């Protein structure tokens, strides 16, 4: 079961998106429970008291509290990093503003069935990955860390350090070998760093900032690839 939210001040838009989600769910054989809100204030009040949607289609141009402000509230006040936020708008020029709230995608109105299908397909895959765990060996013991809790990996000599919100863990290995086994959301930004893109809140050509305020340098050799990968991941196109 996927809990899906739609927040848009247009009744017709909400109805259209809801119907397209239900059509996608029917074709894929998945269960979806859909909730609708027409203002950012109404949505925020709900999120403060009840369970959060797995996927949220969020209009940017809401009447009072904007979609970007709602996204910031979800990420920073509620500390929800797992919800897949899909922004919708009649405009296409928001890039860096949206990146700070870690959206999964950005859809330009009028929304089509193809857009909904592609966005839902990506969200379902990401949500499936969030249940996976990273296994590493320390001596004769095997340990597991939820993939979603990992901020980044760093290498120090022959050791690899796992950085999480809860502290650090380490094991012996090489980062370049580790990258071959990591899922797509991990990105090599330096010969010493592999970052979980789900925890990136800001980036420039030279560095990235993570959800715990850590700033990591992007090496010259990786800058072009990192810029292209993050732009494609965000789904906005254009320059950032």
C-alpha positions, 0 to 999 in steps of 0.5 A, a space after each residue: 500500500 502506498 499513501 499518496 498526497 496531492 496538494 494543489 489549489 485547483 480542484 480540477 488539477 487534483 481530480 485529474 492527478 488523482 485519476 491518473 494515479 489510480 490508473 497507474 496503480 490499476 495497471 501496475 496492480 499496486 494499492 494506493 490510498 490518496 489524500 487531497 489538500 487544497 492549501 499548504 496550511 491545511 497540509 502542514 496541520 495534517 502532517 503535524 498530527 497524522 502519518 505522512 504520505 509516501 509520495 506527495 504531489 505538491 503545487 509550488 504556486 499555492 495561494 499563501 504558504 507556497 509549495 517550497 515553504 511546505 517542502 522546507 517544513 517537511 524536511 526541516 521542521 518535521 525532519 522527514 527525508 523519506 517522503 518523495 516530493 514531486 513538485 508541480 507548477 506552471 513554470 519551470 524556473 525554480 531549480 536551486 530553490 527546489 533542490 534545497 528541499 530534496 524533491 524527487 521530481 518536478 512536473 510542468 503543467 499541464 500534467 499528462 499521464 506519461 508524466 505521472 507514470 514516470 514519476 510514480 515508477 521512479 518513486 516506487 523504485 526509490 521507496 523499495 530501495 529505502 528498505 534495503 540494508 548495507 552489509 559490511 564485515 568487521 573481522 569475523 562479524 557481519 553488520 547491517 546499516 539501513 541504506 537510507 541512514 547512510 549520509 556518505 562513505 569516506 576512505 582513509 588509507 585502507 579503511 572505509 568510514 560509514 557516516 550516518 546520523 547516528 555516528 560512524 562505523 568502519 571496515 576495511 576496503 577500497 572505495 572504488 570497489 565499494 562503488 560497484 556494489 552500491 545502488 544508484 543513489 550513491 554518487 562518487 564526488 571525490 576519490 575519497 567520498 561517495 555520497 548518498 544523493 538523498 541527503 544532499 540539500 545543496 551543491 555548487 561546482 566545488 562542493 555539496 552540503 548534506 542534511 547534517 550540514 557536512 560540506 564535502 569537496 567535489 574534486 575537479 575530475 568528478 565535477 562534470 559528472 556530478 553536475 550532470 548526475 544531480 541535474 538528471 536526478 532532480 528532473 529539472 533540466 537546465 542549468 543549476 
